[in-house]
Amino acid sequence: MQDDLTELKILGDRIYKLRKAKKLTLSAVCYKNGIEPSTLMRIEKAQVEAKYLTLLKISEAFGMPISELLTIFPASCHPER
């Protein structure tokens, strides 16, 4: 299992890449969903742990269920056990 900081970096990077892929600014994601831009920026930079409700708001801004937001690797990418 990876350490907490590594997990935060993976999640933050995923959120950043999704936001950029959807061509959304920090402001567009935040003001639409009641998140402070500084909070989203700190999540993307792995400086804070995101609360569940914040992740839920981010996933709504991206138009996806939170389960998809938190799925870092598709099932097809997992090595066989």
N, CA, C and O atoms as CSV, one atom per row, in Angstrom:
chain,resi,resn,atom,element,x,y,z
A,1,MET,N,N,0.843,-1.185,0.000
A,1,MET,CA,C,0.000,0.000,0.000
A,1,MET,C,C,0.884,1.242,0.000
A,1,MET,O,O,1.938,1.273,0.635
A,2,GLN,N,N,0.440,2.250,-0.713
A,2,GLN,CA,C,1.212,3.467,-0.810
A,2,GLN,C,C,0.958,4.348,0.403
A,2,GLN,O,O,-0.071,4.232,1.069
A,3,ASP,N,N,1.917,5.234,0.681
A,3,ASP,CA,C,1.719,6.120,1.826
A,3,ASP,C,C,0.687,7.199,1.500
A,3,ASP,O,O,0.317,7.399,0.343
A,4,ASP,N,N,0.238,7.881,2.536
A,4,ASP,CA,C,-0.841,8.865,2.389
A,4,ASP,C,C,-0.489,9.985,1.414
A,4,ASP,O,O,-1.330,10.394,0.613
A,5,LEU,N,N,0.738,10.482,1.475
A,5,LEU,CA,C,1.128,11.585,0.604
A,5,LEU,C,C,1.088,11.152,-0.855
A,5,LEU,O,O,0.667,11.919,-1.721
A,6,THR,N,N,1.523,9.932,-1.129
A,6,THR,CA,C,1.481,9.423,-2.499
A,6,THR,C,C,0.043,9.339,-2.988
A,6,THR,O,O,-0.256,9.707,-4.123
A,7,GLU,N,N,-0.845,8.853,-2.126
A,7,GLU,CA,C,-2.260,8.763,-2.493
A,7,GLU,C,C,-2.845,10.146,-2.759
A,7,GLU,O,O,-3.616,10.325,-3.702
A,8,LEU,N,N,-2.482,11.117,-1.936
A,8,LEU,CA,C,-2.972,12.482,-2.143
A,8,LEU,C,C,-2.463,13.048,-3.469
A,8,LEU,O,O,-3.194,13.740,-4.177
A,9,LYS,N,N,-1.207,12.750,-3.797
A,9,LYS,CA,C,-0.637,13.228,-5.062
A,9,LYS,C,C,-1.344,12.598,-6.253
A,9,LYS,O,O,-1.621,13.279,-7.240
A,10,ILE,N,N,-1.637,11.315,-6.171
A,10,ILE,CA,C,-2.327,10.622,-7.262
A,10,ILE,C,C,-3.721,11.222,-7.460
A,10,ILE,O,O,-4.125,11.504,-8.588
A,11,LEU,N,N,-4.448,11.414,-6.368
A,11,LEU,CA,C,-5.791,11.983,-6.459
A,11,LEU,C,C,-5.739,13.418,-6.970
A,11,LEU,O,O,-6.514,13.791,-7.850
A,12,GLY,N,N,-4.838,14.218,-6.430
A,12,GLY,CA,C,-4.714,15.610,-6.860
A,12,GLY,C,C,-4.375,15.721,-8.335
A,12,GLY,O,O,-4.915,16.572,-9.043
A,13,ASP,N,N,-3.480,14.860,-8.794
A,13,ASP,CA,C,-3.096,14.862,-10.202
A,13,ASP,C,C,-4.283,14.452,-11.075
A,13,ASP,O,O,-4.491,15.017,-12.149
A,14,ARG,N,N,-5.056,13.476,-10.617
A,14,ARG,CA,C,-6.238,13.049,-11.381
A,14,ARG,C,C,-7.253,14.183,-11.500
A,14,ARG,O,O,-7.796,14.423,-12.578
A,15,ILE,N,N,-7.505,14.870,-10.408
A,15,ILE,CA,C,-8.458,15.980,-10.430
A,15,ILE,C,C,-7.965,17.089,-11.357
A,15,ILE,O,O,-8.741,17.647,-12.133
A,16,TYR,N,N,-6.682,17.402,-11.273
A,16,TYR,CA,C,-6.104,18.434,-12.130
A,16,TYR,C,C,-6.250,18.058,-13.607
A,16,TYR,O,O,-6.682,18.873,-14.424
A,17,LYS,N,N,-5.887,16.815,-13.940
A,17,LYS,CA,C,-5.955,16.374,-15.342
A,17,LYS,C,C,-7.390,16.336,-15.857
A,17,LYS,O,O,-7.644,16.705,-17.004
A,18,LEU,N,N,-8.322,15.898,-15.031
A,18,LEU,CA,C,-9.727,15.900,-15.438
A,18,LEU,C,C,-10.218,17.324,-15.673
A,18,LEU,O,O,-10.925,17.594,-16.644
A,19,ARG,N,N,-9.841,18.224,-14.784
A,19,ARG,CA,C,-10.265,19.623,-14.930
A,19,ARG,C,C,-9.726,20.214,-16.226
A,19,ARG,O,O,-10.448,20.899,-16.951
A,20,LYS,N,N,-8.463,19.947,-16.514
A,20,LYS,CA,C,-7.861,20.467,-17.743
A,20,LYS,C,C,-8.479,19.818,-18.977
A,20,LYS,O,O,-8.718,20.496,-19.977
A,21,ALA,N,N,-8.741,18.505,-18.920
A,21,ALA,CA,C,-9.347,17.801,-20.055
A,21,ALA,C,C,-10.736,18.340,-20.370
A,21,ALA,O,O,-11.162,18.362,-21.524
A,22,LYS,N,N,-11.436,18.775,-19.322
A,22,LYS,CA,C,-12.774,19.328,-19.510
A,22,LYS,C,C,-12.740,20.836,-19.762
A,22,LYS,O,O,-13.776,21.491,-19.880
A,23,LYS,N,N,-11.504,21.369,-19.840
A,23,LYS,CA,C,-11.301,22.796,-20.113
A,23,LYS,C,C,-12.014,23.685,-19.102
A,23,LYS,O,O,-12.633,24.686,-19.462
A,24,LEU,N,N,-11.917,23.304,-17.833
A,24,LEU,CA,C,-12.525,24.073,-16.749
A,24,LEU,C,C,-11.451,24.801,-15.962
A,24,LEU,O,O,-10.395,24.238,-15.671
A,25,THR,N,N,-11.718,26.043,-15.619
A,25,THR,CA,C,-10.806,26.786,-14.756
A,25,THR,C,C,-11.110,26.451,-13.300
A,25,THR,O,O,-12.155,25.880,-12.987
A,26,LEU,N,N,-10.194,26.811,-12.424
A,26,LEU,CA,C,-10.461,26.660,-10.986
A,26,LEU,C,C,-11.752,27.381,-10.625
A,26,LEU,O,O,-12.602,26.838,-9.917
A,27,SER,N,N,-11.890,28.593,-11.111
A,27,SER,CA,C,-13.069,29.399,-10.788
A,27,SER,C,C,-14.357,28.744,-11.270
A,27,SER,O,O,-15.360,28.746,-10.556
A,28,ALA,N,N,-14.334,28.184,-12.471
A,28,ALA,CA,C,-15.538,27.558,-13.028
A,28,ALA,C,C,-15.987,26.380,-12.173
A,28,ALA,O,O,-17.182,26.206,-11.934
A,29,VAL,N,N,-15.049,25.581,-11.716
A,29,VAL,CA,C,-15.383,24.428,-10.876
A,29,VAL,C,C,-15.867,24.906,-9.509
A,29,VAL,O,O,-16.848,24.392,-8.971
A,30,CYS,N,N,-15.182,25.873,-8.967
A,30,CYS,CA,C,-15.425,26.279,-7.583
A,30,CYS,C,C,-16.700,27.082,-7.382
A,30,CYS,O,O,-17.528,26.723,-6.545
A,31,TYR,N,N,-16.867,28.136,-8.119
A,31,TYR,CA,C,-18.003,29.015,-7.873
A,31,TYR,C,C,-19.325,28.341,-8.200
A,31,TYR,O,O,-20.349,28.628,-7.580
A,32,LYS,N,N,-19.298,27.457,-9.162
A,32,LYS,CA,C,-20.516,26.723,-9.532
A,32,LYS,C,C,-20.939,25.772,-8.415
A,32,LYS,O,O,-22.122,25.458,-8.282
A,33,ASN,N,N,-19.976,25.312,-7.610
A,33,ASN,CA,C,-20.254,24.264,-6.629
A,33,ASN,C,C,-19.944,24.657,-5.187
A,33,ASN,O,O,-19.983,23.810,-4.294
A,34,GLY,N,N,-19.642,25.916,-4.953
A,34,GLY,CA,C,-19.431,26.375,-3.586
A,34,GLY,C,C,-18.136,25.907,-2.942
A,34,GLY,O,O,-18.087,25.679,-1.734
A,35,ILE,N,N,-17.093,25.764,-3.742
A,35,ILE,CA,C,-15.776,25.384,-3.234
A,35,ILE,C,C,-14.867,26.599,-3.375
A,35,ILE,O,O,-14.939,27.319,-4.371
A,36,GLU,N,N,-14.029,26.824,-2.401
A,36,GLU,CA,C,-13.063,27.914,-2.497
A,36,GLU,C,C,-11.968,27.515,-3.507
A,36,GLU,O,O,-11.466,26.392,-3.460
A,37,PRO,N,N,-11.601,28.427,-4.411
A,37,PRO,CA,C,-10.534,28.103,-5.368
A,37,PRO,C,C,-9.236,27.670,-4.688
A,37,PRO,O,O,-8.540,26.784,-5.185
A,38,SER,N,N,-8.912,28.289,-3.560
A,38,SER,CA,C,-7.682,27.904,-2.855
A,38,SER,C,C,-7.762,26.469,-2.336
A,38,SER,O,O,-6.748,25.773,-2.264
A,39,THR,N,N,-8.966,26.029,-1.977
A,39,THR,CA,C,-9.144,24.656,-1.512
A,39,THR,C,C,-8.892,23.679,-2.653
A,39,THR,O,O,-8.169,22.698,-2.479
A,40,LEU,N,N,-9.477,23.933,-3.809
A,40,LEU,CA,C,-9.277,23.043,-4.951
A,40,LEU,C,C,-7.807,23.023,-5.363
A,40,LEU,O,O,-7.260,21.964,-5.671
A,41,MET,N,N,-7.178,24.176,-5.368
A,41,MET,CA,C,-5.768,24.238,-5.739
A,41,MET,C,C,-4.924,23.415,-4.768
A,41,MET,O,O,-4.014,22.702,-5.190
A,42,ARG,N,N,-5.216,23.507,-3.483
A,42,ARG,CA,C,-4.457,22.752,-2.485
A,42,ARG,C,C,-4.716,21.248,-2.593
A,42,ARG,O,O,-3.821,20.449,-2.315
A,43,ILE,N,N,-5.922,20.855,-2.992
A,43,ILE,CA,C,-6.219,19.436,-3.220
A,43,ILE,C,C,-5.409,18.945,-4.419
A,43,ILE,O,O,-4.790,17.882,-4.362
A,44,GLU,N,N,-5.416,19.718,-5.496
A,44,GLU,CA,C,-4.667,19.329,-6.694
A,44,GLU,C,C,-3.170,19.229,-6.426
A,44,GLU,O,O,-2.482,18.422,-7.051
A,45,LYS,N,N,-2.665,20.033,-5.512
A,45,LYS,CA,C,-1.231,20.015,-5.186
A,45,LYS,C,C,-0.897,19.088,-4.021
A,45,LYS,O,O,0.239,19.065,-3.546
A,46,ALA,N,N,-1.884,18.326,-3.563
A,46,ALA,CA,C,-1.708,17.350,-2.476
A,46,ALA,C,C,-1.246,18.009,-1.174
A,46,ALA,O,O,-0.458,17.432,-0.426
A,47,GLN,N,N,-1.738,19.208,-0.915
A,47,GLN,CA,C,-1.376,19.922,0.306
A,47,GLN,C,C,-2.384,19.714,1.421
A,47,GLN,O,O,-2.097,20.004,2.582
A,48,VAL,N,N,-3.570,19.211,1.073
A,48,VAL,CA,C,-4.613,18.935,2.061
A,48,VAL,C,C,-5.338,17.646,1.687
A,48,VAL,O,O,-5.319,17.214,0.535
A,49,GLU,N,N,-5.974,17.047,2.686
A,49,GLU,CA,C,-6.848,15.910,2.435
A,49,GLU,C,C,-8.237,16.461,2.107
A,49,GLU,O,O,-8.758,17.327,2.810
A,50,ALA,N,N,-8.815,15.949,1.042
A,50,ALA,CA,C,-10.132,16.424,0.628
A,50,ALA,C,C,-11.224,15.738,1.441
A,50,ALA,O,O,-11.169,14.532,1.685
A,51,LYS,N,N,-12.199,16.509,1.849
A,51,LYS,CA,C,-13.365,15.959,2.536
A,51,LYS,C,C,-14.281,15.306,1.509
A,51,LYS,O,O,-14.263,15.657,0.329
A,52,TYR,N,N,-15.075,14.358,1.974
A,52,TYR,CA,C,-15.985,13.636,1.097
A,52,TYR,C,C,-16.915,14.587,0.345
A,52,TYR,O,O,-17.078,14.462,-0.869
A,53,LEU,N,N,-17.522,15.532,1.054
A,53,LEU,CA,C,-18.468,16.441,0.401
A,53,LEU,C,C,-17.786,17.319,-0.647
A,53,LEU,O,O,-18.396,17.671,-1.656
A,54,THR,N,N,-16.537,17.669,-0.410
A,54,THR,CA,C,-15.793,18.449,-1.401
A,54,THR,C,C,-15.544,17.607,-2.646
A,54,THR,O,O,-15.701,18.092,-3.767
A,55,LEU,N,N,-15.159,16.352,-2.456
A,55,LEU,CA,C,-14.953,15.465,-3.604
A,55,LEU,C,C,-16.262,15.241,-4.359
A,55,LEU,O,O,-16.267,15.134,-5.585
A,56,LEU,N,N,-17.355,15.172,-3.629
A,56,LEU,CA,C,-18.662,15.017,-4.258
A,56,LEU,C,C,-18.979,16.232,-5.133
A,56,LEU,O,O,-19.472,16.080,-6.250
A,57,LYS,N,N,-18.703,17.422,-4.634
A,57,LYS,CA,C,-18.936,18.647,-5.407
A,57,LYS,C,C,-18.039,18.699,-6.642
A,57,LYS,O,O,-18.472,19.132,-7.710
A,58,ILE,N,N,-16.792,18.260,-6.496
A,58,ILE,CA,C,-15.864,18.238,-7.635
A,58,ILE,C,C,-16.375,17.264,-8.691
A,58,ILE,O,O,-16.380,17.580,-9.881
A,59,SER,N,N,-16.800,16.092,-8.261
A,59,SER,CA,C,-17.295,15.104,-9.226
A,59,SER,C,C,-18.539,15.624,-9.944
A,59,SER,O,O,-18.711,15.379,-11.138
A,60,GLU,N,N,-19.401,16.335,-9.230
A,60,GLU,CA,C,-20.585,16.926,-9.859
A,60,GLU,C,C,-20.183,17.970,-10.900
A,60,GLU,O,O,-20.791,18.050,-11.968
A,61,ALA,N,N,-19.172,18.758,-10.594
A,61,ALA,CA,C,-18.695,19.758,-11.550
A,61,ALA,C,C,-18.150,19.092,-12.813
A,61,ALA,O,O,-18.240,19.654,-13.905
A,62,PHE,N,N,-17.587,17.899,-12.660
A,62,PHE,CA,C,-17.046,17.162,-13.798
A,62,PHE,C,C,-18.109,16.327,-14.498
A,62,PHE,O,O,-17.844,15.729,-15.540
A,63,GLY,N,N,-19.313,16.284,-13.931
A,63,GLY,CA,C,-20.388,15.512,-14.538
A,63,GLY,C,C,-20.195,14.016,-14.448
A,63,GLY,O,O,-20.541,13.275,-15.368
A,64,MET,N,N,-19.636,13.574,-13.322
A,64,MET,CA,C,-19.403,12.140,-13.145
A,64,MET,C,C,-19.714,11.745,-11.713
A,64,MET,O,O,-19.674,12.585,-10.815
A,65,PRO,N,N,-20.021,10.480,-11.492
A,65,PRO,CA,C,-20.240,10.035,-10.114
A,65,PRO,C,C,-18.920,10.047,-9.346
A,65,PRO,O,O,-17.848,9.920,-9.938
A,66,ILE,N,N,-19.002,10.197,-8.045
A,66,ILE,CA,C,-17.791,10.252,-7.235
A,66,ILE,C,C,-16.976,8.964,-7.362
A,66,ILE,O,O,-15.749,8.992,-7.260
A,67,SER,N,N,-17.651,7.842,-7.581
A,67,SER,CA,C,-16.933,6.578,-7.742
A,67,SER,C,C,-15.998,6.626,-8.945
A,67,SER,O,O,-14.909,6.053,-8.910
A,68,GLU,N,N,-16.416,7.302,-10.002
A,68,GLU,CA,C,-15.558,7.435,-11.179
A,68,GLU,C,C,-14.391,8.375,-10.897
A,68,GLU,O,O,-13.268,8.125,-11.335
A,69,LEU,N,N,-14.655,9.448,-10.171
A,69,LEU,CA,C,-13.585,10.367,-9.805
A,69,LEU,C,C,-12.513,9.653,-8.995
A,69,LEU,O,O,-11.322,9.899,-9.181
A,70,LEU,N,N,-12.934,8.774,-8.102
A,70,LEU,CA,C,-12.000,8.086,-7.217
A,70,LEU,C,C,-11.392,6.834,-7.824
A,70,LEU,O,O,-10.534,6.203,-7.206
A,71,THR,N,N,-11.821,6.463,-9.023
A,71,THR,CA,C,-11.229,5.316,-9.698
A,71,THR,C,C,-9.989,5.800,-10.428
A,71,THR,O,O,-10.071,6.419,-11.489
A,72,ILE,N,N,-8.850,5.508,-9.844
A,72,ILE,CA,C,-7.592,6.004,-10.405
A,72,ILE,C,C,-7.206,5.213,-11.648
A,72,ILE,O,O,-6.754,5.793,-12.635
A,73,PHE,N,N,-7.376,3.906,-11.610
A,73,PHE,CA,C,-7.037,3.063,-12.743
A,73,PHE,C,C,-8.245,2.235,-13.135
A,73,PHE,O,O,-8.898,1.658,-12.266
A,74,PRO,N,N,-8.561,2.161,-14.422
A,74,PRO,CA,C,-9.658,1.294,-14.844
A,74,PRO,C,C,-9.336,-0.150,-14.481
A,74,PRO,O,O,-8.169,-0.525,-14.364
A,75,ALA,N,N,-10.370,-0.948,-14.306
A,75,ALA,CA,C,-10.196,-2.361,-13.934
A,75,ALA,C,C,-9.276,-3.082,-14.907
A,75,ALA,O,O,-8.529,-3.969,-14.494
A,76,SER,N,N,-9.306,-2.730,-16.176
A,76,SER,CA,C,-8.481,-3.399,-17.175
A,76,SER,C,C,-6.997,-3.110,-17.002
A,76,SER,O,O,-6.165,-3.809,-17.580
A,77,CYS,N,N,-6.648,-2.087,-16.210
A,77,CYS,CA,C,-5.250,-1.722,-16.018
A,77,CYS,C,C,-4.630,-2.363,-14.784
A,77,CYS,O,O,-3.416,-2.290,-14.593
A,78,HIS,N,N,-5.446,-2.988,-13.948
A,78,HIS,CA,C,-4.904,-3.610,-12.744
A,78,HIS,C,C,-4.129,-4.857,-13.117
A,78,HIS,O,O,-4.597,-5.651,-13.933
A,79,PRO,N,N,-2.950,-5.046,-12.535
A,79,PRO,CA,C,-2.213,-6.286,-12.804
A,79,PRO,C,C,-2.978,-7.470,-12.226
A,79,PRO,O,O,-3.688,-7.345,-11.228
A,80,GLU,N,N,-2.820,-8.604,-12.864
A,80,GLU,CA,C,-3.496,-9.795,-12.357
A,80,GLU,C,C,-2.881,-10.197,-11.036
A,80,GLU,O,O,-1.678,-10.055,-10.818
A,81,ARG,N,N,-3.732,-10.702,-10.155
A,81,ARG,CA,C,-3.262,-11.085,-8.827
A,81,ARG,C,C,-2.983,-12.546,-8.755
A,81,ARG,O,O,-2.577,-13.046,-7.706
